Amino acid sequence: MFKHRCWSSVCVGLLALLSGACVGIQPAPVKSIDIGERGPQLAAALANDALREQLLACTATPRRSNFSISHRGAPLGYPEHTREGYIAAAHMGAGVIECDVTFTRDGALVCRHSQCDLHRTSNILQTPLASKCSEPFAPATPAQPASAKCCTSDINLDEYLSLCGRRDVVDTSATTVAAYLTDSGSPVVDEPLSCGTLLTHAESIRLINQLGTMFTPELKSSQVPMPFNGMTQKEYASRMLAEYEAAGIDPKRVLPQSFVYGDILHWIAEHPAYANNVVFLDPRGRQPDFEPSLAGMQALYAAGVRILAPPMPMLLTLDAQGALQASAYARFAREAGLELITWTFEAGDATDPDNWLYMNLPGFMDHESRMLEVLHALHTQVGIKGIFSDWPGTVTYYANCFDL
């Protein structure tokens, strides 16, 4: 359901890239936005009459919106953090595109969601480079699932760039590498790419700049001891921003992110041109004893934080009647003057009771169309300024309808 093979603007660009017809030709800024069919189809299935009618009556010409933030590209349909995924996100109207930044063994900065996810998000296990992985492939047994651990820091840059990007889907019951890497299929693309083009961070900057969007690089936590080959954590954080400066990018177009509060404070103090755009990916909701408070939010603001980015469950709850409402966390953050963005829309099956993004809304997610009700509450009740999405076209559709 809701699948399509391609829509014209994305299809032409991607097929040309994949065929090699455009070798040496750089993409131009995306002017024609095509949101695809998924958003309107989800809207048509809404049980909420008022929201359904409002969305279906929308006749806005599709246009880019900074409310729509590309999470890792467009990984619901394309291999994450690949050239093809970034181009697809831009064509779907994402106004901001993310590169998660980590490093190779020889210190090059590259785009990958985790330093140690190559066994899932690339074909490394099917290449001779598998011998360099931190942990080789171990087939599933009755006692434990299949596993492996392959890190960007296990290999050099040229080796990294030789790999194919793939969707982050594995079968942990597998007893062979081929079965482990079987892609069960995308809900939005009939034939997912089997070999996406991996990028360095600097290459992502050039591509995203050519596509004409804003940037939101996330400094990923190191999974090896720091300093690494002489690179300290502060040097790592500064090097990420230095690559934007080397490319001549206006700091106002860059929203640096980190879960590590020390990185946030470092950027605010040492890179003041970026200070107002720094995004603190708040990890405190994972702490079982965390209790939000106005004083805590005011302390963040006093330290220079202006943008806070918690996951969706920290911003919404259900009232006594089972209706969506802003959480205390959201109210305190707004009262303290903090802007809010959140994550992640269209990540996983919304109706799966084990999907942690909706587990705090028991009984609410009885159909995937209800994601749009959650999005509407995040906009109208919480007042978010943007949301990361694994399929940006749906958020762009909503944003266009509400002139965001």
C-alpha positions as CSV (number, residue, x, y, z in Angstrom):
1,M,0.0,0.0,0.0
2,F,1.1,3.6,-0.8
3,K,3.9,2.3,-3.0
4,H,5.2,3.8,-6.2
5,R,8.1,3.1,-8.4
6,C,9.2,6.6,-8.9
7,W,7.9,10.1,-9.5
8,S,9.1,12.0,-12.5
9,S,11.6,14.5,-11.1
10,V,13.2,12.1,-8.7
11,C,13.1,9.2,-11.2
12,V,14.9,11.1,-13.9
13,G,17.6,12.3,-11.6
14,L,18.2,9.0,-9.9
15,L,18.1,6.9,-13.1
16,A,20.6,9.2,-14.7
17,L,22.9,9.0,-11.7
18,L,22.6,5.2,-11.5
19,S,23.2,4.7,-15.2
20,G,26.3,6.8,-15.2
21,A,24.8,9.2,-17.8
22,C,25.5,12.2,-15.6
23,V,29.0,11.4,-14.5
24,G,30.7,14.7,-13.8
25,I,27.4,16.6,-13.9
26,Q,26.2,18.1,-10.6
27,P,22.6,18.4,-9.7
28,A,21.0,21.9,-9.8
29,P,18.9,23.4,-7.0
30,V,15.6,21.7,-6.8
31,K,12.8,24.0,-8.0
32,S,10.0,21.6,-8.8
33,I,8.8,19.7,-5.7
34,D,7.0,16.4,-5.9
35,I,5.7,15.1,-2.6
36,G,4.4,11.8,-4.0
37,E,1.2,10.0,-3.1
38,R,1.8,8.8,0.4
39,G,0.8,12.0,2.3
40,P,-2.6,12.4,0.5
41,Q,-3.3,8.7,0.9
42,L,-2.6,8.7,4.6
43,A,-4.9,11.8,4.9
44,A,-7.7,10.0,3.1
45,A,-7.6,7.2,5.6
46,L,-7.9,9.5,8.7
47,A,-10.7,8.9,11.1
48,N,-10.4,12.5,12.3
49,D,-13.0,14.2,10.0
50,A,-11.8,17.8,10.5
51,L,-8.2,17.1,9.8
52,R,-8.9,14.8,6.9
53,E,-11.1,17.3,5.2
54,Q,-8.6,20.1,5.8
55,L,-5.7,18.1,4.3
56,L,-7.7,16.7,1.4
57,A,-9.0,20.2,0.5
58,C,-5.4,21.5,0.4
59,T,-4.5,22.8,-3.1
60,A,-1.2,24.4,-2.2
61,T,1.5,24.2,-4.9
62,P,4.2,21.9,-3.5
63,R,7.1,23.8,-2.3
64,R,10.1,23.3,0.0
65,S,9.7,23.8,3.7
66,N,12.3,24.0,6.5
67,F,9.6,22.4,8.7
68,S,10.4,19.2,6.7
69,I,13.8,17.8,7.8
70,S,15.3,14.9,6.0
71,H,16.4,12.2,8.5
72,R,19.4,10.4,7.0
73,G,18.1,11.2,3.5
74,A,14.9,9.2,2.7
75,P,15.6,5.8,4.3
76,L,12.0,4.6,4.2
77,G,12.7,4.1,0.5
78,Y,16.4,4.6,-0.2
79,P,19.7,3.6,1.4
80,E,20.4,6.0,4.2
81,H,23.1,8.7,3.9
82,T,23.6,8.1,0.2
83,R,23.7,10.5,-2.7
84,E,20.5,9.0,-4.0
85,G,18.7,9.4,-0.7
86,Y,19.7,13.0,-0.3
87,I,18.5,13.9,-3.9
88,A,15.2,12.1,-3.2
89,A,14.7,14.1,0.0
90,A,15.4,17.4,-1.7
91,H,12.9,16.5,-4.5
92,M,10.3,15.7,-1.8
93,G,10.7,19.3,-0.5
94,A,12.8,18.8,2.6
95,G,14.3,22.2,3.5
96,V,17.0,20.7,5.7
97,I,19.1,17.6,5.0
98,E,21.0,15.6,7.6
99,C,24.5,14.1,7.4
100,D,25.4,12.1,10.6
101,V,29.1,12.6,10.9
102,T,31.6,10.0,12.0
103,F,35.2,9.1,11.0
104,T,37.3,6.5,9.2
105,R,40.5,4.9,10.5
106,D,42.5,7.5,8.6
107,G,40.5,10.4,10.1
108,A,38.2,11.3,7.2
109,L,34.8,12.6,8.1
110,V,32.0,10.6,6.5
111,C,28.2,10.3,6.6
112,R,26.9,7.4,8.6
113,H,24.2,7.1,11.3
114,S,26.5,5.2,13.6
115,Q,30.2,4.7,13.6
116,C,29.6,0.9,13.8
117,D,26.6,0.1,11.5
118,L,28.4,-0.8,8.3
119,H,27.4,-4.4,8.7
120,R,23.8,-3.3,8.4
121,T,23.9,-0.3,6.1
122,S,26.5,-1.4,3.6
123,N,27.6,-4.5,1.8
124,I,30.9,-4.8,3.7
125,L,30.1,-8.3,4.9
126,Q,30.0,-9.4,1.2
127,T,33.4,-8.0,0.4
128,P,37.0,-8.8,1.4
129,L,36.8,-5.9,3.8
130,A,34.7,-8.1,6.1
131,S,38.0,-9.4,7.4
132,K,38.7,-5.9,8.9
133,C,35.4,-5.7,10.9
134,S,35.7,-5.4,14.7
135,E,33.5,-8.5,15.0
136,P,33.0,-10.9,12.1
137,F,29.6,-12.2,11.1
138,A,28.2,-14.8,13.6
139,P,25.2,-16.8,12.3
140,A,22.1,-17.2,14.4
141,T,21.9,-20.1,16.8
142,P,19.0,-21.2,19.0
143,A,20.6,-19.2,21.8
144,Q,21.4,-15.9,20.1
145,P,20.6,-13.9,17.0
146,A,23.0,-13.3,14.1
147,S,25.4,-10.5,14.7
148,A,28.4,-8.6,13.4
149,K,30.2,-5.3,14.1
150,C,31.8,-3.3,11.3
151,C,32.8,0.3,12.0
152,T,33.9,3.2,9.8
153,S,37.0,3.4,12.1
154,D,37.9,-0.2,11.0
155,I,38.7,0.9,7.4
156,N,40.4,3.8,5.5
157,L,38.5,6.3,3.4
158,D,39.2,4.7,0.1
159,E,37.9,1.4,1.4
160,Y,34.8,3.1,2.8
161,L,34.0,4.7,-0.5
162,S,34.2,1.4,-2.3
163,L,31.2,0.1,-0.4
164,C,27.5,0.1,-1.5
165,G,25.0,1.7,0.7
166,R,21.9,-0.4,1.6
167,R,18.7,0.1,3.6
168,D,19.2,-0.6,7.3
169,V,17.2,-3.9,7.2
170,V,18.7,-7.2,8.4
171,D,17.3,-10.6,9.4
172,T,18.8,-11.6,12.8
173,S,17.5,-15.1,12.4
174,A,19.8,-15.7,9.5
175,T,22.6,-18.3,9.4
176,T,24.3,-16.9,6.3
177,V,25.4,-13.4,5.3
178,A,23.2,-13.4,2.2
179,A,20.1,-14.2,4.3
180,Y,21.2,-11.7,7.0
181,L,21.3,-8.9,4.4
182,T,18.0,-9.8,2.7
183,D,15.9,-6.6,2.3
184,S,12.2,-7.3,3.1
185,G,11.1,-4.4,1.0
186,S,10.1,-0.8,1.3
187,P,6.5,0.4,2.0
188,V,7.0,3.3,-0.5
189,V,9.4,2.1,-3.2
190,D,8.8,-1.1,-5.2
191,E,12.4,-1.8,-6.0
192,P,14.8,-0.4,-3.4
193,L,18.3,0.4,-4.6
194,S,20.8,-2.3,-3.8
195,C,23.9,-0.1,-4.2
196,G,23.6,3.5,-3.0
197,T,26.5,5.9,-3.3
198,L,28.3,6.6,0.0
199,L,29.6,10.1,0.7
200,T,32.3,11.9,2.7
201,H,31.0,14.7,4.8
202,A,32.7,17.2,2.5
203,E,31.0,15.6,-0.5
204,S,27.6,15.8,1.3
205,I,28.2,19.5,1.8
206,R,28.8,20.1,-1.9
207,L,25.8,18.0,-2.9
208,I,23.3,19.5,-0.4
209,N,24.6,23.0,-1.3
210,Q,23.9,22.2,-5.0
211,L,20.4,21.0,-4.1
212,G,19.8,24.3,-2.4
213,T,18.7,23.2,1.1
214,M,20.0,23.9,4.6
215,F,22.3,21.5,6.5
216,T,22.0,19.7,9.8
217,P,25.1,17.7,10.5
218,E,25.0,15.5,13.6
219,L,28.3,14.8,15.4
220,K,28.0,11.1,16.2
221,S,29.3,9.8,19.5
222,S,32.6,7.9,19.0
223,Q,32.5,4.2,19.7
224,V,36.3,4.0,20.0
225,P,38.3,5.7,22.8
226,M,39.1,9.4,22.2
227,P,41.6,10.8,21.3
228,F,41.6,8.5,18.2
229,N,44.9,8.6,16.3
230,G,45.6,11.9,18.0
231,M,42.1,13.5,17.3
232,T,40.5,14.8,20.5
233,Q,36.7,15.1,20.9
234,K,37.0,18.9,20.7
235,E,39.1,18.7,17.5
236,Y,36.5,16.3,16.1
237,A,33.7,18.7,16.8
238,S,35.6,21.7,15.3
239,R,36.7,19.7,12.2
240,M,33.0,19.1,11.4
241,L,32.3,22.9,11.2
242,A,35.6,23.6,9.5
243,E,34.4,21.6,6.5
244,Y,31.5,24.0,6.1
245,E,33.8,27.0,6.4
246,A,36.2,25.5,3.8
247,A,33.2,25.1,1.4
248,G,32.2,28.8,1.9
249,I,28.8,27.9,3.5
250,D,27.0,30.6,5.5
251,P,26.8,29.5,9.1
252,K,23.2,30.5,9.2
253,R,22.4,27.6,6.9
254,V,24.0,25.1,9.2
255,L,22.3,23.5,12.3
256,P,25.0,21.4,14.1
257,Q,23.5,18.7,16.3
258,S,24.8,16.5,19.1
259,F,23.5,14.3,22.0
260,V,26.7,15.2,23.9
261,Y,26.2,18.4,26.0
262,G,29.9,19.0,25.9
263,D,29.9,19.3,22.1
264,I,27.0,21.8,22.4
265,L,28.9,24.0,24.9
266,H,32.1,23.8,22.8
267,W,30.3,25.0,19.6
268,I,28.6,27.8,21.5
269,A,31.8,29.0,23.1
270,E,34.3,28.4,20.3
271,H,32.2,28.8,17.2
272,P,29.9,31.7,17.9
273,A,28.8,32.1,14.3
274,Y,26.9,28.9,14.7
275,A,25.7,29.4,18.3
276,N,22.1,30.3,17.7
277,N,21.6,27.3,15.4
278,V,23.2,24.6,17.6
279,V,20.7,21.8,18.2
280,F,20.9,19.8,21.5
281,L,19.5,16.3,20.9
282,D,18.2,15.8,24.4
283,P,19.1,12.3,25.7
284,R,17.6,12.8,29.2
285,G,14.3,11.1,28.4
286,R,16.2,7.8,28.4
287,Q,17.1,8.3,32.0
288,P,14.4,6.6,34.2
289,D,14.6,9.2,36.9
290,F,14.5,12.3,34.6
291,E,11.8,14.8,35.6
292,P,11.5,17.9,33.4
293,S,11.4,21.3,35.1
294,L,11.2,24.9,34.2
295,A,14.4,25.6,36.1
296,G,16.2,22.9,34.1
297,M,15.0,24.4,30.8
298,Q,16.0,27.9,31.9
299,A,19.5,26.6,32.8
300,L,19.8,25.3,29.2
301,Y,18.8,28.7,27.9
302,A,21.2,30.5,30.2
303,A,24.0,28.2,28.9
304,G,23.3,29.4,25.4
305,V,21.1,26.6,24.1
306,R,18.4,27.9,21.8
307,I,17.1,24.8,20.0
308,L,16.2,21.6,21.8
309,A,15.5,18.4,19.9
310,P,13.9,15.6,22.0
311,P,12.2,12.5,20.5
312,M,8.4,12.7,19.9
313,P,7.4,10.8,23.0
314,M,8.9,13.5,25.2
315,L,6.6,16.1,23.7
316,L,3.1,14.5,23.7
317,T,0.9,12.6,26.1
318,L,-2.7,11.5,26.3
319,D,-5.2,13.4,28.5
320,A,-7.9,11.6,30.6
321,Q,-10.1,11.4,27.5
322,G,-7.4,9.8,25.4
323,A,-6.7,13.0,23.3
324,L,-3.3,14.2,22.4
325,Q,-1.8,17.0,24.5
326,A,1.5,18.8,25.0
327,S,3.7,17.2,27.7
328,A,5.1,19.1,30.7
329,Y,8.5,18.9,29.0
330,A,7.2,20.7,26.0
331,R,5.4,23.4,28.1
332,F,8.5,24.1,30.2
333,A,10.8,24.3,27.2
334,R,8.6,26.8,25.4
335,E,8.2,28.8,28.6
336,A,12.0,29.0,28.9
337,G,12.2,30.4,25.3
338,L,13.6,27.2,23.7
339,E,12.6,26.3,20.1
340,L,11.7,22.7,19.6
341,I,12.3,20.3,16.8
342,T,11.7,16.6,17.1
343,W,12.3,13.1,15.6
344,T,11.4,10.8,13.9
345,F,8.4,10.7,11.6
346,E,7.7,7.6,9.6
347,A,10.3,5.6,11.4
348,G,9.2,2.0,11.7
349,D,5.6,0.6,11.8
350,A,3.6,3.2,13.6
351,T,1.0,0.6,14.7
352,D,3.6,-1.8,16.1
353,P,3.1,-1.8,19.9
354,D,6.9,-2.2,20.3
355,N,7.6,1.0,18.3
356,W,9.0,3.2,21.1
357,L,8.1,6.4,19.3
358,Y,4.4,5.8,20.2
359,M,4.6,3.5,23.2
360,N,3.6,6.5,25.5
361,L,0.3,6.8,23.6
362,P,-1.3,3.4,24.4
363,G,-4.2,2.5,22.2
364,F,-3.9,5.6,20.1
365,M,-2.0,4.3,17.1
366,D,-4.6,1.9,15.7
367,H,-3.9,2.9,12.1
368,E,-0.8,4.4,10.4
369,S,-2.8,7.5,9.2
370,R,-2.9,8.6,12.9
371,M,0.7,9.7,12.4
372,L,-0.8,12.8,10.8
373,E,-2.8,13.4,14.0
374,V,0.4,13.2,16.0
375,L,2.1,15.6,13.5
376,H,-0.8,18.0,13.8
377,A,-0.7,18.0,17.6
378,L,3.1,18.5,17.5
379,H,2.5,21.6,15.3
380,T,-0.6,23.1,16.9
381,Q,-0.2,22.2,20.6
382,V,3.6,21.8,21.1
383,G,4.6,24.4,18.5
384,I,7.5,22.5,17.0
385,K,9.6,24.4,14.3
386,G,10.4,21.2,12.4
387,I,10.5,17.4,12.4
388,F,12.9,14.8,11.1
389,S,11.3,12.3,8.8
390,D,12.3,9.1,7.0
391,W,10.1,10.0,4.1
392,P,10.1,13.9,3.9
393,G,7.3,14.1,1.3
394,T,4.6,13.4,3.8
395,V,5.8,16.2,6.2
396,T,6.2,18.5,3.2
397,Y,2.6,17.8,2.2
398,Y,1.4,18.7,5.7
399,A,3.6,21.8,5.9
400,N,2.4,23.1,2.6
401,C,-1.2,22.7,3.7
402,F,-0.6,24.7,6.8
403,D,1.7,27.2,5.2
404,L,4.7,26.3,7.4
